[in-house]
């Protein structure tokens, strides 16, 4: 969505649910980038404020990915790989940490925020844990979008790739 106020443009990531992204993938194959967050997570809120509002990040994600916002302690029913994932232990009256959604368990998410990338067939490519600035997230977005990750099978290959990576995203 683009809002125009005079000459300024506010752009946002086109967030969707996992179910919406999986349905969209069937019509038009595209990789998925999932932002797994929790409501109590400070670094998650910082990523929303600092990283996911950066125009370079917004433009790149919207062009190359279906972007999913996933509350990893929420109650959304998600049909993924012929299984319905839920969070039956969620306590709506609980403040702070809650039970983890079964999809978060299945994806082996152990901390927040976590970015989880899926290929065009909705197979998991990789989860990336922790807060990232626009400059720090750029290498992962481009490595996944361009399929470079398929060649990075060793720590040495990743080190060489990351050392030679020239980022263009600005803060």
Phi, psi and omega per residue, in radians:
X1 nan 2.293 3.122
X2 -2.036 2.187 3.088
X3 -1.906 2.356 -3.110
X4 -1.975 2.131 3.071
X5 -2.121 1.736 -3.086
X6 1.087 -2.064 -3.131
X7 -1.773 -0.083 -3.125
X8 -1.613 2.492 3.118
X9 -2.100 2.271 3.039
X10 -1.804 2.044 3.134
X11 -1.918 2.575 -3.140
X12 -2.277 2.725 3.018
X13 -1.219 2.432 3.122
X14 -1.425 1.336 -3.106
X15 -1.200 2.558 3.043
X16 -2.540 3.004 3.071
X17 -1.410 2.909 3.099
X18 -1.116 -0.715 3.117
X19 -1.057 -0.727 3.111
X20 -1.129 -0.729 -3.130
X21 -1.145 -0.736 3.126
X22 -1.118 -0.672 3.100
X23 -1.178 -0.731 3.126
X24 -1.109 -0.662 3.131
X25 -1.054 -0.617 -3.137
X26 -1.167 -0.585 3.139
X27 -1.439 -0.763 -3.115
X28 -2.444 1.732 -3.100
X29 -1.003 2.294 -3.134
X30 -2.814 2.628 3.109
X31 -1.196 2.755 3.092
X32 -1.985 2.381 2.966
X33 -2.029 2.029 -3.135
X34 -1.793 2.270 2.988
X35 -1.713 1.797 3.101
X36 -1.568 2.068 -3.057
X37 -2.348 3.027 2.959
X38 -2.314 2.788 -3.076
X39 -1.211 -0.441 -3.084
X40 -1.639 -0.035 -2.994
X41 -1.455 1.939 3.113
X42 -1.063 -0.883 3.118
X43 -1.057 -0.502 3.078
X44 -1.124 -0.766 3.129
X45 -1.144 -0.639 3.096
X46 -1.142 -0.674 3.110
X47 -1.137 -0.710 3.074
X48 -1.033 -0.781 -3.048
X49 -1.309 -0.761 -2.985
X50 -1.715 -0.672 -3.011
X51 -1.681 -0.862 -3.049
X52 -1.376 0.091 3.015
X53 -1.906 -0.145 3.131
X54 -1.155 2.248 -3.017
X55 -1.094 -0.616 3.108
X56 -1.154 -0.743 3.114
X57 -1.125 -0.847 -3.123
X58 -1.003 -0.884 -3.101
X59 -1.093 -0.725 -3.097
X60 -1.186 -0.800 3.141
X61 -1.099 -0.830 -3.116
X62 -1.073 -0.568 -3.113
X63 -1.356 -0.686 -2.943
X64 -1.876 -0.206 -3.016
X65 -2.402 2.739 2.775
X66 -1.549 2.158 -3.079
X67 -1.695 2.180 -3.095
X68 -2.002 2.267 2.982
X69 -1.722 2.085 -3.061
X70 -2.230 1.959 3.053
X71 -1.338 1.832 -3.032
X72 -1.232 -0.049 3.015
X73 -2.150 0.280 -3.111
X74 -1.490 -3.012 -3.019
X75 -2.025 0.140 -3.118
X76 -1.029 2.395 3.038
X77 -1.535 2.170 -3.090
X78 -2.159 2.158 3.069
X79 -1.640 1.907 -3.093
X80 -2.360 2.163 3.115
X81 0.942 0.871 3.074
X82 1.078 0.442 3.077
X83 -2.368 2.441 3.086
X84 -1.674 2.046 3.141
X85 -1.696 2.345 -3.127
X86 -2.401 -3.018 3.065
X87 -2.384 1.288 -3.042
X88 -1.159 -0.314 -3.117
X89 -1.632 0.070 3.138
X90 -1.073 2.319 3.104
X91 -1.945 1.863 -3.084
X92 -1.124 -0.316 -3.132
X93 -1.589 -0.072 -3.071
X94 -1.439 2.386 3.065
X95 -1.718 2.542 3.128
X96 1.383 -2.509 -3.071
X97 -1.042 2.514 3.135
X98 -2.307 -3.043 3.119
X99 -1.262 2.607 -3.105
X100 -1.444 2.405 3.097
X101 -1.055 2.493 -3.116
X102 -1.075 -0.514 3.078
X103 -1.172 -0.672 3.088
X104 -1.081 -0.714 3.059
X105 -1.059 -0.834 -3.102
X106 -1.083 -0.579 3.135
X107 -1.473 -0.003 3.131
X108 1.035 0.703 3.084
X109 -1.400 2.162 -3.082
X110 -2.073 -0.017 3.128
X111 -2.806 2.879 -3.069
X112 -2.280 2.582 -0.121
X113 -1.236 2.743 2.994
X114 -2.315 2.339 3.001
X115 -1.724 2.246 3.119
X116 -2.086 2.221 -3.129
X117 -1.862 2.444 3.129
X118 -2.182 2.513 3.096
X119 -1.384 -3.072 -3.085
X120 -1.127 -0.289 3.069
X121 -1.723 0.212 -3.115
X122 1.097 0.424 2.992
X123 -1.477 2.484 -3.115
X124 -1.177 2.283 3.031
X125 -1.600 -1.020 -3.102
X126 -2.929 2.522 2.938
X127 -1.693 2.479 3.096
X128 -2.172 2.018 -3.030
X129 -1.624 2.524 2.976
X130 1.822 2.803 3.106
X131 -1.115 2.428 3.082
X132 -2.365 2.378 3.016
X133 -1.328 2.955 3.071
X134 -0.960 -0.734 -3.137
X135 -1.153 -0.627 -3.126
X136 -1.330 -0.547 -3.110
X137 -1.405 -0.387 -3.066
X138 -0.975 -0.809 -3.090
X139 -1.047 -0.690 -3.129
X140 -1.215 -0.778 3.132
X141 -1.025 -0.817 -3.083
X142 -1.278 -0.670 3.123
X143 -1.072 -0.718 -3.138
X144 -1.300 -0.842 -3.088
X145 -1.031 -0.658 -3.081
X146 -1.593 0.089 -3.135
X147 1.122 0.286 3.106
X148 -1.110 -0.461 -3.130
X149 -1.009 -0.475 -3.110
X150 -1.141 -0.436 -3.130
X151 -1.619 -0.214 -3.047
X152 -1.668 1.389 -3.029
X153 -1.781 -0.045 3.120
X154 -2.321 2.824 3.081
X155 -1.071 -0.631 -3.141
X156 -1.146 -0.745 3.138
X157 -1.101 -0.738 3.104
X158 -1.108 -0.762 -3.128
X159 -1.061 -0.783 3.127
X160 -1.110 -0.790 3.132
X161 -1.042 -0.862 -3.088
X162 -1.189 -0.608 3.103
X163 -1.184 -0.552 -3.113
X164 -1.611 -0.108 -3.096
X165 -1.236 2.281 3.099
X166 -1.986 1.866 -3.131
X167 -1.368 2.688 3.123
X168 -2.178 -0.130 -3.130
X169 -1.219 2.412 3.113
X170 -1.907 2.644 3.120
X171 -1.339 nan nan
